[in-house]
Every structure is written in structure tokens, then in C-alpha cells.
Amino acid sequence: MSRQSDETRLWTMQGNECTRQFPELHLPPMDGDFVLDGEVCCTDPETEAIDVELVMERFRLKKKTKSIRTRNSSR
């Protein structure tokens, strides 16, 4: 993840941009420009267990029209 001039972008290890797939990460609670190195993981909303398949589903989303259900969304 990087932010430069108030634009936050998220990248895979292979250098593919995946900002659109993770909208809840667009406004990190940090000031100024930065680069973070880490790993995104998703949890199952029912069990809160780490769910690798949910991460893969996010990466496969390509169109803006597909909806992404976040933990804070209404069901």
C-alpha cells in the first residue's frame, strides 16, 4: 500500500494494482505520504476465521459494478 499526495493505492506482490478490490483500505489512519509492506487477509464474517478464499475472490473482482461486502456493511 502506498499513499502519495492523498492518493492511496494497493498493489500485489506481482506489481498488479488492486486498490478497487479493497475500498475499506482507501483511508488508512496515517498522515502524509507512506509505503507499507504487508499482507491483506480476510476473515469469515460468521466465524472470524482467516479465509484465504475471500482474499482470492477480492482479487478476481475486476468491474466497478460488482459489489464488495465489507464487515461493516448491512446484510
N, C-alpha and C positions, 0 to 999 in steps of 0.2 A: 504494500500500500504506500502511496506517496501523496503528498499534498504540496502543490506549488501555486502560489498566487490564488489561494482559496478554491482551487480545483483539486478534488480528491479522486484518485484513480487506483484501481486494484488490478494486480497482474498475477498470472500463474507463474509457476517455476519455469515454464517454457517461453515466457515472454508474451503470452496472449492476454489482452485486456479483458477483464471480466467484471468491470465496475457495475454494469447494468444488472448483473445477476445477484448482486448483494446490496440493495438500496439501503438497508439498515446500517451499513458501514460508511455511508457517504458523509456523515457529520461526526467524525471522531472527536472526543472531548480533549483536543490538543490545540494549542495556538501555534501560529507560524507555519513555515514550510518544514516538512519532515519526510523521512523514508523509514518505514517499518518493515522488518523481515519477520515473518511468522507463518502460521498455518491457520486456515479457516476450518472450523469444524462445526457441524450442525448437530443438534440434539433432537431426538424424537419428542414431539410436544406432549405425548401421553406418558412416556416413561422417563424422559430426560436423559436417556442413554445416548451416547455418541452414535450417530448414524451416518456412516460413510456414504451410503446410497443417496441420502438427502443432499450431500455436497455435490455428488455427481449429477443429480437432477438439476441443480442450480447451474452447473457448468454447461449443461445441454440447452438451457434456455437461450434462445437467440433473438427472438422477436420481442419488441417492447410490449406487444399486446398480450403476451402471456402473463398471467398474474403470479405473483410470488407471495405465498402466505408466510408472514413472519409471526413470531411468537406473540407479539402484541396485537395482531390483527384479530378482528372478531371472526368467529367461525360460522 
